[in-house]
Amino acid sequence: MAKSVIYHNPKCSTSRKTLDLLRDNGIDPEVVQYLKTPPSRAELVKMIKDAGIDVRTAGRPFVVTPKGTRLARPIDAVREIL
């Protein structure tokens, strides 16, 4: 099974709530602190495309699961890919 990933900022309350949501739903994601380890340009391009958003909107934490890619704002969007 493909790994789930959250691009996480531990100082962000929405990012922390999203990580809790994943774990509460039995998902133990790979946690990438994107401020310390930013995704590559190619990874960003793929996530933006997969999430169906524009570049301006992409300035928020991403969550990637085998069911899709979503931004964690609003947090309910992540429920679509659990």
SETOR-195575 format. One record per residue: residue number from 0; residue in one letter; x, y, z of N, C-alpha, C in turn. Coordinates in Angstrom, 1 decimal. Example, Ala and Ser with C-alpha at 12.3 -4.5 7.8 and 13.67 -1.06 7.14 Angstrom:
2
{pt 0, 'a', {13.2, -5.7, 7.8}, {12.3, -4.5, 7.8}, {13.2, -3.3, 7.8}} {pt 1, 's', {12.8, -2.2, 7.1}, {13.7, -1.1, 7.1}, {12.9, 0.0, 7.9}} 
//
This chain:
82
{pt 0, 'm', {0.8, -1.2, 0.0}, {0.0, 0.0, 0.0}, {0.9, 1.2, 0.0}} {pt 1, 'a', {0.5, 2.3, -0.7}, {1.2, 3.5, -0.8}, {1.2, 4.2, 0.6}} {pt 2, 'k', {2.3, 4.9, 0.9}, {2.4, 5.6, 2.1}, {1.7, 6.9, 2.1}} {pt 3, 's', {1.1, 7.3, 3.2}, {0.5, 8.6, 3.4}, {1.5, 9.6, 3.9}} {pt 4, 'v', {1.4, 10.8, 3.5}, {2.4, 11.8, 3.9}, {1.6, 13.1, 4.3}} {pt 5, 'i', {2.1, 13.8, 5.3}, {1.6, 15.1, 5.6}, {2.8, 16.0, 5.6}} {pt 6, 'y', {2.7, 17.1, 4.9}, {3.7, 18.2, 4.9}, {3.2, 19.1, 6.0}} {pt 7, 'h', {4.0, 19.0, 7.1}, {3.5, 19.5, 8.4}, {4.4, 20.7, 8.9}} {pt 8, 'n', {3.6, 21.6, 9.6}, {4.3, 22.7, 10.3}, {3.8, 22.5, 11.8}} {pt 9, 'p', {4.6, 22.0, 12.7}, {4.1, 21.8, 14.1}, {3.7, 23.1, 14.8}} {pt 10, 'k', {4.0, 24.3, 14.3}, {3.6, 25.5, 14.9}, {2.2, 25.9, 14.4}} {pt 11, 'c', {1.7, 25.3, 13.4}, {0.4, 25.6, 12.8}, {-0.7, 24.8, 13.5}} {pt 12, 's', {-1.7, 25.4, 14.0}, {-2.8, 24.6, 14.7}, {-3.6, 23.8, 13.7}} {pt 13, 't', {-3.8, 24.3, 12.5}, {-4.5, 23.5, 11.5}, {-3.7, 22.2, 11.1}} {pt 14, 's', {-2.4, 22.4, 11.0}, {-1.5, 21.3, 10.6}, {-1.6, 20.2, 11.8}} {pt 15, 'r', {-1.5, 20.7, 13.0}, {-1.6, 19.8, 14.1}, {-2.9, 19.0, 14.2}} {pt 16, 'k', {-4.0, 19.8, 13.9}, {-5.3, 19.1, 13.9}, {-5.4, 18.1, 12.8}} {pt 17, 't', {-4.8, 18.4, 11.7}, {-4.9, 17.5, 10.5}, {-4.1, 16.3, 10.8}} {pt 18, 'l', {-2.9, 16.4, 11.4}, {-2.2, 15.2, 11.8}, {-3.0, 14.4, 12.8}} {pt 19, 'd', {-3.6, 15.0, 13.8}, {-4.5, 14.3, 14.7}, {-5.6, 13.6, 14.0}} {pt 20, 'l', {-6.2, 14.2, 13.0}, {-7.3, 13.6, 12.2}, {-6.8, 12.4, 11.5}} {pt 21, 'l', {-5.7, 12.4, 10.9}, {-5.1, 11.3, 10.2}, {-4.9, 10.1, 11.2}} {pt 22, 'r', {-4.3, 10.4, 12.3}, {-4.0, 9.4, 13.3}, {-5.2, 8.8, 13.9}} {pt 23, 'd', {-6.2, 9.7, 14.2}, {-7.5, 9.2, 14.7}, {-8.2, 8.3, 13.8}} {pt 24, 'n', {-7.9, 8.3, 12.5}, {-8.5, 7.5, 11.5}, {-7.6, 6.3, 11.1}} {pt 25, 'g', {-6.6, 6.0, 12.0}, {-5.8, 4.8, 11.8}, {-4.7, 5.0, 10.8}} {pt 26, 'i', {-4.4, 6.2, 10.4}, {-3.4, 6.5, 9.4}, {-2.1, 7.0, 10.1}} {pt 27, 'd', {-1.0, 6.4, 9.9}, {0.2, 6.8, 10.5}, {1.1, 7.3, 9.4}} {pt 28, 'p', {0.9, 8.6, 9.1}, {1.6, 9.2, 7.9}, {3.1, 9.4, 8.2}} {pt 29, 'e', {3.8, 9.5, 7.1}, {5.2, 10.1, 7.1}, {5.0, 11.6, 7.3}} {pt 30, 'v', {5.7, 12.1, 8.3}, {5.5, 13.5, 8.6}, {6.8, 14.2, 8.1}} {pt 31, 'v', {6.5, 15.1, 7.1}, {7.6, 15.9, 6.6}, {7.4, 17.4, 7.1}} {pt 32, 'q', {8.4, 17.8, 7.9}, {8.3, 19.2, 8.3}, {8.9, 20.1, 7.2}} {pt 33, 'y', {7.9, 20.6, 6.4}, {8.3, 21.2, 5.1}, {9.1, 22.5, 5.3}} {pt 34, 'l', {9.2, 23.1, 6.5}, {10.0, 24.3, 6.7}, {11.5, 23.8, 6.8}} {pt 35, 'k', {11.7, 22.6, 7.3}, {13.0, 22.1, 7.5}, {13.5, 21.3, 6.2}} {pt 36, 't', {12.5, 20.6, 5.6}, {12.8, 19.7, 4.5}, {11.7, 20.0, 3.4}} {pt 37, 'p', {11.9, 21.1, 2.6}, {10.9, 21.5, 1.6}, {10.8, 20.4, 0.5}} {pt 38, 'p', {9.6, 20.2, 0.0}, {9.5, 19.3, -1.2}, {10.2, 19.9, -2.4}} {pt 39, 's', {10.6, 19.1, -3.3}, {11.3, 19.6, -4.5}, {10.2, 20.3, -5.4}} {pt 40, 'r', {10.7, 21.0, -6.4}, {9.8, 21.6, -7.3}, {8.9, 20.6, -8.0}} {pt 41, 'a', {9.5, 19.5, -8.4}, {8.7, 18.4, -9.1}, {7.6, 17.9, -8.1}} {pt 42, 'e', {8.0, 17.7, -6.9}, {7.0, 17.2, -5.9}, {5.8, 18.2, -5.7}} {pt 43, 'l', {6.2, 19.5, -5.6}, {5.2, 20.6, -5.5}, {4.3, 20.6, -6.7}} {pt 44, 'v', {4.9, 20.6, -7.9}, {4.1, 20.6, -9.1}, {3.1, 19.4, -9.1}} {pt 45, 'k', {3.5, 18.2, -8.8}, {2.7, 17.0, -8.8}, {1.6, 17.2, -7.7}} {pt 46, 'm', {1.9, 17.6, -6.5}, {0.8, 17.8, -5.5}, {-0.2, 18.8, -5.9}} {pt 47, 'i', {0.3, 20.0, -6.4}, {-0.7, 21.0, -6.9}, {-1.6, 20.5, -8.0}} {pt 48, 'k', {-1.0, 19.8, -8.9}, {-1.8, 19.2, -10.0}, {-2.8, 18.1, -9.4}} {pt 49, 'd', {-2.3, 17.2, -8.6}, {-3.2, 16.2, -8.0}, {-4.3, 16.7, -7.2}} {pt 50, 'a', {-4.0, 17.8, -6.5}, {-5.0, 18.4, -5.6}, {-6.0, 19.3, -6.4}} {pt 51, 'g', {-5.7, 19.6, -7.7}, {-6.6, 20.3, -8.5}, {-6.7, 21.8, -8.1}} {pt 52, 'i', {-5.6, 22.4, -7.7}, {-5.6, 23.8, -7.2}, {-4.6, 24.6, -8.0}} {pt 53, 'd', {-4.7, 25.9, -7.8}, {-3.7, 26.7, -8.5}, {-2.5, 27.0, -7.5}} {pt 54, 'v', {-1.5, 27.6, -8.1}, {-0.2, 27.8, -7.3}, {-0.5, 28.7, -6.1}} {pt 55, 'r', {-1.3, 29.8, -6.3}, {-1.5, 30.7, -5.2}, {-2.2, 30.0, -4.0}} {pt 56, 't', {-3.0, 29.1, -4.2}, {-3.7, 28.4, -3.2}, {-2.8, 27.4, -2.4}} {pt 57, 'a', {-1.7, 27.0, -3.1}, {-0.9, 26.0, -2.6}, {0.0, 26.3, -1.4}} {pt 58, 'g', {-0.1, 27.5, -0.8}, {0.7, 27.9, 0.3}, {0.3, 27.4, 1.7}} {pt 59, 'r', {-0.2, 26.2, 1.7}, {-0.7, 25.5, 2.9}, {-0.2, 24.1, 3.0}} {pt 60, 'p', {-0.4, 23.4, 4.2}, {0.1, 22.0, 4.3}, {-0.7, 21.0, 3.4}} {pt 61, 'f', {0.1, 20.2, 2.7}, {-0.5, 19.2, 1.9}, {-0.6, 17.8, 2.7}} {pt 62, 'v', {-1.6, 17.0, 2.3}, {-1.7, 15.7, 2.8}, {-1.9, 14.8, 1.6}} {pt 63, 'v', {-1.1, 13.7, 1.5}, {-1.1, 12.8, 0.4}, {-1.4, 11.4, 0.9}} {pt 64, 't', {-2.5, 10.8, 0.5}, {-2.8, 9.4, 0.8}, {-2.9, 8.6, -0.5}} {pt 65, 'p', {-3.1, 7.3, -0.3}, {-3.3, 6.5, -1.5}, {-4.6, 6.9, -2.3}} {pt 66, 'k', {-5.5, 7.6, -1.6}, {-6.8, 8.0, -2.2}, {-6.7, 9.4, -2.8}} {pt 67, 'g', {-5.6, 10.1, -2.6}, {-5.6, 11.4, -3.3}, {-4.7, 12.4, -2.5}} {pt 68, 't', {-4.7, 13.7, -3.0}, {-4.0, 14.8, -2.4}, {-4.9, 15.9, -2.1}} {pt 69, 'r', {-4.8, 16.5, -0.9}, {-5.6, 17.6, -0.6}, {-4.8, 18.6, 0.3}} {pt 70, 'l', {-5.2, 19.8, 0.3}, {-4.7, 20.8, 1.2}, {-5.4, 20.6, 2.5}} {pt 71, 'a', {-4.8, 20.9, 3.6}, {-5.4, 20.8, 4.9}, {-6.3, 21.9, 5.3}} {pt 72, 'r', {-6.6, 22.8, 4.4}, {-7.5, 23.9, 4.6}, {-8.6, 23.9, 3.5}} {pt 73, 'p', {-9.8, 23.7, 3.9}, {-10.3, 23.4, 5.2}, {-10.0, 22.0, 5.6}} {pt 74, 'i', {-9.9, 21.7, 6.8}, {-9.5, 20.4, 7.3}, {-10.4, 19.3, 6.8}} {pt 75, 'd', {-11.7, 19.6, 6.6}, {-12.7, 18.7, 6.2}, {-12.3, 18.1, 4.8}} {pt 76, 'a', {-11.5, 18.8, 4.0}, {-11.1, 18.4, 2.7}, {-10.3, 17.1, 2.8}} {pt 77, 'v', {-9.6, 17.0, 3.9}, {-8.7, 15.8, 4.1}, {-9.6, 14.5, 4.3}} {pt 78, 'r', {-10.8, 14.7, 4.9}, {-11.7, 13.6, 5.1}, {-12.0, 12.8, 3.8}} {pt 79, 'e', {-12.0, 13.6, 2.7}, {-12.3, 13.0, 1.4}, {-11.3, 11.9, 1.0}} {pt 80, 'i', {-10.1, 12.0, 1.5}, {-9.0, 11.0, 1.1}, {-8.6, 10.1, 2.2}} {pt 81, 'l', {-9.4, 10.0, 3.3}, {-9.0, 9.0, 4.3}, {-9.4, 7.6, 4.0}} 
//
